[in-house]
Amino acid sequence: MVKIRLSRFGSKHNPHYRIVVADVRRPRDGGYIESIGYYDPRKTTENFLKVDADRAAYWLSQGAQPTMTARRLLKAQGVQVK
């Protein structure tokens, strides 16, 4: 099964996340199929959230299931999530 989820990167006490499409059997920060955006939960810059809506819609149409957090972020960017 393929999921759209967050993968953490950034330094200690400074989290940043990539929004990735990954197989559920891979570890959180392990290999992924495709990176479709990023998210800065601390909102340190003006563009703290960016999602490639076309690629997200493509993966959703292929059956990828977003996690709850990824679903919230995708909806914030205007991606139609079932």
N, C-alpha and C positions, 0 to 999 in steps of 0.2 A: 504494500500500500504506500502511496505517495502522500506526503503532507506538506502544507505550507506552514512554516514555523520560524521562530527566531533563533538565530545562532549568535552567541555572545562573542564580542571581541572588545578591545579597549583595555586599558590598564586597570589596576586595582582601584576600587572606589570611583571609577570613571567608566561606567558601562556604556557600550554602544552595541547595537544589534544589527545584523544583516537579516533581511527577510528572505528566506531561502526555500527552495523546493527540494525536499530530501526524502529518501526512503526511511520508513519508520525504524528500520533495523540499525541505522547509523547512529552514532552518538551525537549529542546536541551540537558540539563544535566540530564534528567530523566532516567527512566529505559530503558534498551536496551536488544535486543535479544542476541547479541554476540559481543565481542570486537575482532577485527581482526588486530589491530595494533596501533601504536602511532606515533605522529609527534611533533617535537619541532621546532616551526618557528624561534626561535632565534639561532638555530644551535649551542648550547652551548657544545655539545658533538659530537664525530665523527659519531656515529650512531643516527642521529637526526630523521630518518624516518625508520620505520620498518612495513612491511605489510605481513601478512600470505597470500601469493599469492593463495594457494590452496583453502582456505576458501573464499577468495574474489571471485575467479572464480566460486566456488560453488554457492554463493549467487547471483552472476550475472546471472548464468544459471537458477536460481529459479525465476528470474524476479525482483530482487532488482535494484532500480535506484540510481546511485551515484549522489551526488550533484556535482556542477562544481569543487569545490576545491578537493573533494574526487576523482573525475575523474582524475584530474591532478596528484594527488599523486599516484593513482593506476597505471597510465601510466608510471610515473617515476620509479616504481618498476617492470615494465614489465608485468603488468596484462592487458590482452586484454579486452578493453572496447569498446562496439559497438558505 
